[in-house]
Every structure is written in C-alpha cells, then in structure tokens.
Amino acid sequence: MEQISNERYLSNVKPILMKVFNDSIFYFSENVIYPFCDSIEVSMFLYSHGDKSYDTQAFWNILRDVILELGDTFVYTVCTLDENSDITIIKPNDDCQIGHSSYHAIFSPSGTWGLLSYFLGGSQSFINSIRQRFPIIDEQFSDFLINWKDKDYGTDDSWLPELLLRIYGKEKAKELLEEAREMCVYFNLSDE
C-alpha cells in the first residue's frame, strides 16, 4: 500500500473519486441513501453478516480477477472521514489485499467502478462478472432483512424504497419491499 500526498490526492485522485461517488460520502448523515454518481450504471447491495456474507477471501479474489480483466493493476482507497488516500497494487494469483471498512471508498483509477460500505457499483458488464462468479451475492438483501429483524432495530425505514429502486429497479424493488413487509421488517404500506 502506498500513501498518496494531499497535493496528488486533490489534483489526481479526488476528481476520479467524484466521478464514481457523490459528495455525500464525506458527511456522516442519515440522509445519505445512495453513494454513487449517475455515471455508475448498475449497483448491488453487499452485506457482510449472515450465512451468505460477501466478506470472504473468495469474494475478494473474484473482485481481484474482475479488476484485472478490466485492465486495472491498482485501486485507490480514500477514507471518507479525513480524505487520506492510498494505492493498493492488485497482483494476479495473490490473495486480494484490498482493505475494506464502512468509511473507505475503493475505486478504479479510471472511475468505472467503486465500493463503499454496503454498495458495489460499476458498468453492467462489471457487475455481471461479479454476479456470475459469486451468485449468492444477490441474496445479500434477504440476509440483511433477516439480521435487521433478528436485531429488532427500531429505526426509520423510509429510506428503503428509494435504495431498492436505485439498486434493483422498479419490479424487483416492489418484490423486495413485499418480502420485507411479510417479514415484518418494513411497515410503510403507502409506498409503491
């Protein structure tokens, strides 16, 4: 991992970061629902708890392979709390060493994909490559709902419809909202 100077970050890295993510990623807020800019075609929900967690070495190695297939040999990582940034070299056949946390935005040097917290976004072909190699990833949202119900989180769930719509599209979002209602996780019955 190579630390990036503040000058280099501001002139080279931050413009690429802002091509992938919207600026709400820098402000801890309950109003941040979706971190990606419109340039990101497709996204998916990631959940690191439950039976089908993405946070395994197998997933990270799949991500490494897809990154390398795109022609990227490194990724940028930016801490959204203090904007410290670094470069991680991606090597074929080595276990992927991308560090991940809720406050670190990880993205390509070309600005074509990014990962932050519970979200992975990129081109349709990028996301399809991940889905084909790690098919349980599409079950992440169900695991999230199960864990949310088990933990009995008493929180505002008004963000759920917009998030699902952005990630899954209208039909799948309706289906997932209904699943959440049946599990007694989501209660707002007025949403379409």
C-alpha positions in Angstrom: 0.0 0.0 0.0 1.4 3.4 -1.0 0.2 6.6 0.8 -0.8 9.4 -1.6 0.2 13.0 -0.8 -2.5 15.6 -0.2 -1.5 17.5 -3.3 -1.7 14.4 -5.5 -5.0 13.4 -4.0 -6.5 16.8 -4.7 -5.2 17.1 -8.3 -5.4 13.4 -9.5 -7.4 11.2 -7.2 -10.3 13.3 -5.9 -11.6 14.1 -9.5 -11.8 10.3 -10.2 -13.4 9.7 -6.8 -16.1 12.3 -7.6 -16.7 10.6 -11.0 -17.8 7.5 -9.1 -19.3 8.7 -5.8 -21.4 11.7 -4.9 -20.1 14.2 -2.3 -22.5 13.0 0.4 -20.0 10.2 1.2 -17.9 12.8 3.1 -20.7 13.8 5.5 -21.9 11.3 8.0 -25.6 11.7 7.7 -28.8 9.7 7.9 -29.8 11.3 4.7 -27.2 9.5 2.6 -29.1 6.8 0.9 -27.1 6.0 -2.2 -23.4 6.9 -2.7 -23.0 6.7 -6.5 -23.0 9.3 -9.2 -25.2 8.9 -12.2 -22.1 7.7 -14.2 -22.3 4.4 -12.4 -24.7 2.3 -14.4 -25.5 -0.5 -12.0 -25.0 -1.3 -8.3 -25.5 -4.1 -5.9 -26.1 -4.4 -2.2 -23.4 -6.1 -0.1 -23.9 -7.4 3.4 -21.1 -8.8 5.5 -23.2 -10.7 8.0 -25.4 -13.7 7.8 -25.0 -17.1 6.0 -24.2 -15.6 2.6 -21.7 -12.9 3.5 -19.7 -11.4 0.7 -16.8 -10.6 3.0 -14.8 -13.7 2.3 -11.5 -14.2 0.6 -13.3 -16.0 -2.2 -15.3 -12.8 -3.0 -12.2 -10.5 -2.7 -10.3 -12.8 -5.1 -13.2 -12.7 -7.6 -13.2 -8.9 -7.3 -9.4 -9.0 -7.9 -9.9 -11.1 -11.1 -12.6 -8.9 -12.5 -10.5 -5.7 -11.7 -7.5 -7.3 -13.6 -9.7 -8.2 -16.5 -10.7 -4.5 -16.8 -7.0 -3.7 -17.1 -6.6 -2.1 -13.7 -3.5 -3.1 -11.8 -4.2 -1.0 -8.7 -7.1 0.6 -6.8 -7.5 3.9 -4.9 -8.8 3.9 -1.3 -10.0 7.1 0.3 -11.1 7.4 3.9 -14.3 9.4 3.8 -13.7 10.8 7.3 -10.4 12.5 6.7 -9.7 12.1 2.9 -6.5 10.2 3.5 -5.8 8.1 0.4 -3.6 5.3 -0.8 -3.0 3.0 -3.7 -3.2 -0.8 -3.4 -1.5 -2.8 -6.1 -3.5 -5.7 -7.4 -1.5 -8.8 -8.2 -2.8 -11.9 -10.1 -2.7 -15.2 -8.1 -2.1 -13.4 -4.8 -5.0 -13.2 -2.3 -6.6 -9.8 -2.7 -5.5 -7.4 0.0 -8.0 -4.6 -0.5 -8.8 -3.2 2.9 -12.5 -2.6 3.4 -14.4 -0.7 6.0 -17.6 1.4 6.1 -15.6 4.6 5.8 -13.3 3.7 2.9 -14.3 4.3 -0.7 -12.4 1.9 -3.0 -12.5 2.7 -6.7 -10.8 2.1 -10.1 -8.2 4.6 -11.4 -10.4 5.0 -14.5 -13.5 5.8 -12.3 -15.6 3.0 -13.8 -16.5 1.2 -10.6 -16.4 1.7 -6.8 -17.1 0.0 -3.5 -18.3 1.8 -0.3 -19.8 0.3 2.8 -22.8 -1.9 1.6 -22.5 -0.9 -2.1 -20.6 -2.0 -5.2 -21.3 -0.2 -8.4 -19.9 -0.1 -11.9 -20.8 -1.0 -15.5 -23.3 -3.6 -16.3 -20.5 -6.0 -17.5 -18.5 -5.4 -14.3 -21.5 -6.2 -12.1 -22.5 -9.2 -14.3 -19.0 -10.6 -14.0 -19.2 -10.4 -10.2 -22.7 -12.0 -10.1 -21.7 -14.8 -12.4 -18.7 -15.8 -10.3 -20.4 -15.1 -6.9 -24.1 -15.8 -7.4 -25.1 -15.8 -3.7 -24.4 -12.0 -3.8 -27.9 -11.4 -5.0 -29.2 -12.9 -1.7 -27.4 -10.3 0.3 -30.5 -8.1 0.8 -32.5 -11.0 2.3 -29.7 -11.7 4.7 -29.8 -8.0 5.7 -33.5 -8.2 6.3 -33.2 -11.3 8.4 -30.5 -9.8 10.5 -32.4 -6.5 10.8 -35.4 -8.3 12.1 -33.4 -10.5 14.5 -31.7 -7.4 16.0 -35.1 -5.7 16.3 -33.7 -2.4 15.0 -36.2 0.3 15.8 -35.3 2.7 13.1 -36.9 4.8 10.4 -37.3 2.7 7.3 -38.4 5.4 4.9 -35.0 5.1 3.0 -35.7 1.6 2.0 -37.9 2.1 -1.1 -35.5 4.6 -2.8 -32.5 2.4 -2.1 -34.2 -0.7 -3.5 -35.4 1.2 -6.6 -31.9 2.5 -7.4 -30.2 -0.9 -6.9 -32.8 -3.3 -8.3 -35.2 -1.4 -10.5 -39.0 -1.0 -10.0 -40.2 -4.6 -10.3 -37.5 -6.2 -8.1 -37.8 -3.3 -5.6 -41.5 -4.0 -5.2 -40.9 -7.7 -4.7 -38.2 -7.0 -2.1 -40.4 -4.5 -0.3 -43.2 -7.0 -0.1 -40.7 -9.6 1.2 -39.7 -7.1 3.9 -43.3 -6.4 4.8 -44.0 -10.1 5.1 -41.1 -10.4 7.5 -42.5 -7.5 9.5 -39.3 -5.5 8.8 -40.8 -2.8 6.6 -44.1 -1.3 7.6 -44.8 1.7 5.3 -47.7 0.4 3.3 -48.2 3.6 1.2 -45.1 3.1 -1.0 -45.5 1.8 -4.5 
